[in-house]
Amino acid sequence: MAYGDEVRVSKRMGGRFSDITLSFAIVTIPMLLFVALLLGLVFHYRVTHNDPPYKHLQLQGTTDEPGIYYVNLNATFLVFIASWSSSLAPMLVSFVLVLAAYPICRQYLGQARANLRRELLTPYQLALTLSFMNGGGFGALWSWLKYHAKWKHVRESQGSALSRTALVAISASSLAIAVFLADTWLHVTTKTVEFVQISPVATVSNYSLTLVPNCTLTNNSYFSQTEMGDWCTMIVSGRGTVFFINSTQSLQVLNNVSEVTTVLTYESKIPYTYLGIPQAQVSQLDYTATTFGMQTQCKPVSNECNLNGQFGAFTSFYCADAFQGDLTEGPSWQTAYFNDSAMTSNDTFAGVHNPYYFSIAAREANGLAGVGPPDSESEIVPVLHGGLAFILFCLATLYDIEYDSINGTITRFVMTASNDSVANAWQSSISTISGDPSASTLQQASTLAIFSDTAQELADKIALAYSRTALALGAQAVMRSPALAAQERQFFLVSRVPAVPLFTLVIANTLFVVFGIILTIVAIKTSGGDVREVQARLSIAGLVADRFEGQRGRDGVKTMDDYFEEKEGNDSMRVAIDRSDGGGFAYKAKFATWLG
């Protein structure tokens, strides 16, 4: 049946529920999915810092910041997901207006039937309304604002349909801008940071150093080891030669190649040296351990010891009956250990006390002139034929040490003076071994120390060298034992996501959804009767059909497509824009008989 045969058949515009459902789904579902996806990623991949197993080993940056989420995902990926909503939000404004069109058209239909002329739209207001309803977006809003500003004194009163349409458009656009700003805020504040996770060490952590069992039996003096056979640091051959009991460990530590321990320095006004763990073994660990350390203090006593370098044949000195000699005729490097500060006896056969005393007499830079501290330093004595000589008196103290190491830094260092047996273990290692294995190391340090600016600076440098050397040689007396506490650090990169920008974006998206739900409910309630007819025709398609399809464009149809003759496969008119009789331009219908 041709269209002309059914024009009188009453038809009603359908599809209101599908139209409302589609717009509702487009406005709400994507935004809800984006919120769910973003929150799902944040909370599924969220990591939190463990409670520190040891409060005293707590590392800065290992507690959660208030209001911050740490997400084990790439920050770029996370903000890319978050940006989807801000990209989509401006596109949803037109679908929001589809929902808002139903209550607006219901009111407009009532105003038209009640002949409320001043509430109806002028042609230009109709053009603005159609621009809003057909996805004009920010361009339509800009045209409406210009209409308000530039036509202020000449325009007709604005119809409520245009006012309400503009209000909905402004509200939806404001929500889109809010989503964009929240997303931008989240982009700016989300950073990639290093996350440090602390956990107890599962395996045994032998980071403490304790005495080997044989060194806990006696006072570790030369007498107790040689006469009683309780070997701690030495073994004596039948010919009286004294050997290290564990030379490998002592010499490896001395040369800094040991895997058991190493000599480290704890900086203070007077430095302490201590036996620690090679850093490569504990680079990812924090721990509390016990060990042994030493502090040596020396002072120059060349004048007190009557050191004389003015005679080429000899460089004599006399400190006490227990320590005297010549640095030219005798050895150029001489040491002696004493039982007291007066140097009355150098007999340490039965052991020393803690602290113990010793003295060093040395002649350096033989044959060289002009080296060493300034001439005003009388404690550094020039030797007639070149070089210089000095004598130091020193006090060495052994300590039992407990310390905390966090990320390679000593954060707590507690020293307690050791008992005499500990002092003897180290003193015997450096003083009684045949061949004096410490001499070459100390002499090398002395050779460098002579370039000091003062005699006391020289003494301090040699004191530190003595502590390092003595600790290394005595390292044969220790073994590795479990640490008092140990924890492991794990480093990885995470996204640092502030909660406020995150939930601002979530709220902005949710408001868009709530706005869509409210408009959907209102649209369903107001879409009955002839409202769908008005809503469908308040469009560019409705206006074109009314203008160019004649009576067909005004009759009842089920869908807007039915207004157009072209749908039935018939020859349709063509629309041209050409100059009119009035000198302007106008739309002109070109029918089939006019086509070339």
Secondary structure as the mmCIF struct_conf table of DSSP 4:
data_model
#
loop_
_struct_conf.conf_type_id
_struct_conf.id
_struct_conf.beg_label_comp_id
_struct_conf.beg_label_asym_id
_struct_conf.beg_label_seq_id
_struct_conf.end_label_comp_id
_struct_conf.end_label_asym_id
_struct_conf.end_label_seq_id
HELX_RH_3T_P HELX_RH_3T_P1 TYR A 3 ASP A 5
BEND BEND1 GLU A 6 GLU A 6
TURN_TY1_P TURN_TY1_P1 VAL A 7 ARG A 8
BEND BEND2 VAL A 9 VAL A 9
HELX_RH_AL_P HELX_RH_AL_P1 ARG A 16 HIS A 44
BEND BEND3 TYR A 45 TYR A 45
STRN STRN1 ARG A 46 VAL A 47
HELX_LH_PP_P HELX_LH_PP_P1 HIS A 49 PRO A 52
BEND BEND4 PRO A 53 PRO A 53
HELX_RH_3T_P HELX_RH_3T_P2 LYS A 55 LEU A 57
HELX_LH_PP_P HELX_LH_PP_P2 GLN A 58 LEU A 59
TURN_TY1_P TURN_TY1_P2 GLN A 60 GLY A 61
BEND BEND5 THR A 63 THR A 63
HELX_LH_PP_P HELX_LH_PP_P3 ASP A 64 GLU A 65
TURN_TY1_P TURN_TY1_P3 PRO A 66 GLY A 67
STRN STRN2 ILE A 68 VAL A 71
BEND BEND6 ASN A 72 LEU A 73
HELX_RH_AL_P HELX_RH_AL_P2 ALA A 75 LEU A 88
HELX_RH_3T_P HELX_RH_3T_P3 ALA A 89 LEU A 92
HELX_RH_AL_P HELX_RH_AL_P3 VAL A 93 ARG A 113
TURN_TY1_P TURN_TY1_P4 ALA A 114 ASN A 115
HELX_RH_3T_P HELX_RH_3T_P4 ARG A 117 GLU A 119
BEND BEND7 LEU A 120 LEU A 120
HELX_LH_PP_P HELX_LH_PP_P4 LEU A 121 THR A 122
HELX_RH_AL_P HELX_RH_AL_P4 PRO A 123 MET A 133
TURN_TY1_P TURN_TY1_P5 ASN A 134 GLY A 135
HELX_RH_AL_P HELX_RH_AL_P5 GLY A 137 LYS A 150
TURN_TY1_P TURN_TY1_P6 TRP A 151 VAL A 154
BEND BEND8 ARG A 155 ARG A 155
HELX_LH_PP_P HELX_LH_PP_P5 GLU A 156 GLY A 159
HELX_RH_AL_P HELX_RH_AL_P6 SER A 160 THR A 189
STRN STRN3 LYS A 191 PRO A 200
BEND BEND9 ALA A 202 THR A 203
STRN STRN4 SER A 208 LEU A 211
HELX_RH_3T_P HELX_RH_3T_P5 PRO A 213 THR A 216
BEND BEND10 LEU A 217 THR A 218
HELX_RH_AL_P HELX_RH_AL_P7 TYR A 222 THR A 226
TURN_TY1_P TURN_TY1_P7 GLU A 227 GLU A 227
BEND BEND11 MET A 228 MET A 228
BEND BEND12 CYS A 232 THR A 233
STRN STRN5 MET A 234 VAL A 236
TURN_TY1_P TURN_TY1_P8 GLY A 238 ARG A 239
BEND BEND13 GLY A 240 GLY A 240
STRN STRN6 VAL A 242 PHE A 244
TURN_TY1_P TURN_TY1_P9 ILE A 245 ASN A 246
HELX_RH_AL_P HELX_RH_AL_P8 SER A 247 LEU A 254
TURN_TY1_P TURN_TY1_P10 ASN A 255 ASN A 256
BEND BEND14 GLU A 259 VAL A 260
STRN STRN7 THR A 262 TYR A 266
BEND BEND15 SER A 268 ILE A 270
STRN STRN8 TYR A 272 GLY A 276
HELX_RH_3T_P HELX_RH_3T_P6 GLN A 279 GLN A 281
BEND BEND16 VAL A 282 VAL A 282
TURN_TY1_P TURN_TY1_P11 SER A 283 GLN A 284
STRN STRN9 LEU A 285 PRO A 300
TURN_TY1_P TURN_TY1_P12 SER A 302 ASN A 306
STRN STRN10 PHE A 311 PHE A 311
TURN_TY1_P TURN_TY1_P13 GLY A 312 ALA A 313
STRN STRN11 PHE A 314 PHE A 314
STRN STRN12 SER A 316 ALA A 320
TURN_TY1_P TURN_TY1_P14 ASP A 321 ALA A 322
STRN STRN13 PHE A 323 ASP A 326
TURN_TY1_P TURN_TY1_P15 LEU A 327 GLU A 329
BEND BEND17 GLY A 330 GLY A 330
BEND BEND18 SER A 332 SER A 332
STRN STRN14 TRP A 333 PHE A 338
BEND BEND19 ASN A 339 ASP A 340
TURN_TY1_P TURN_TY1_P16 SER A 341 ALA A 342
TURN_TY1_P TURN_TY1_P17 PHE A 349 ALA A 350
BEND BEND20 ASN A 354 PRO A 355
STRN STRN15 TYR A 356 GLU A 364
BEND BEND21 ALA A 365 ALA A 365
TURN_TY1_P TURN_TY1_P18 ASN A 366 GLY A 367
BEND BEND22 GLY A 370 GLY A 370
BEND BEND23 GLY A 372 PRO A 373
TURN_TY1_P TURN_TY1_P19 ASP A 375 SER A 376
TURN_TY1_P TURN_TY1_P20 SER A 378 GLU A 379
BEND BEND24 ILE A 380 ILE A 380
STRN STRN16 VAL A 381 PRO A 382
HELX_LH_PP_P HELX_LH_PP_P6 VAL A 383 VAL A 383
TURN_TY1_P TURN_TY1_P21 LEU A 384 HIS A 385
BEND BEND25 GLY A 386 GLY A 386
STRN STRN17 LEU A 388 ILE A 406
TURN_TY1_P TURN_TY1_P22 ASN A 407 GLY A 408
STRN STRN18 THR A 409 ALA A 417
HELX_RH_AL_P HELX_RH_AL_P9 ASP A 420 SER A 431
BEND BEND26 THR A 432 ILE A 433
TURN_TY1_P TURN_TY1_P23 SER A 434 GLY A 435
TURN_TY1_P TURN_TY1_P24 PRO A 437 SER A 438
HELX_RH_AL_P HELX_RH_AL_P10 ALA A 439 ALA A 449
TURN_TY1_P TURN_TY1_P25 ILE A 450 PHE A 451
BEND BEND27 SER A 452 THR A 454
HELX_RH_AL_P HELX_RH_AL_P11 ALA A 455 LEU A 473
HELX_RH_3T_P HELX_RH_3T_P7 GLY A 474 ALA A 477
STRN STRN19 VAL A 478 SER A 481
BEND BEND28 LEU A 484 LEU A 484
STRN STRN20 ALA A 485 PRO A 498
HELX_RH_AL_P HELX_RH_AL_P12 ALA A 499 THR A 526
TURN_TY1_P TURN_TY1_P26 GLY A 528 ASP A 530
HELX_RH_AL_P HELX_RH_AL_P13 VAL A 531 ARG A 537
BEND BEND29 LEU A 538 SER A 539
HELX_RH_AL_P HELX_RH_AL_P14 ILE A 540 PHE A 548
BEND BEND30 GLU A 549 GLU A 549
HELX_RH_3T_P HELX_RH_3T_P8 GLY A 550 GLY A 553
TURN_TY1_P TURN_TY1_P27 ARG A 554 ARG A 554
BEND BEND31 ASP A 555 ASP A 555
BEND BEND32 LYS A 558 THR A 559
HELX_RH_3T_P HELX_RH_3T_P9 MET A 560 TYR A 563
HELX_RH_3T_P HELX_RH_3T_P10 GLU A 565 GLU A 568
TURN_TY1_P TURN_TY1_P28 GLY A 569 GLY A 569
STRN STRN21 ARG A 574 ARG A 579
TURN_TY1_P TURN_TY1_P29 ASP A 581 GLY A 582
BEND BEND33 GLY A 583 GLY A 584
STRN STRN22 PHE A 585 LYS A 590
HELX_RH_3T_P HELX_RH_3T_P11 ALA A 592 TRP A 594
#
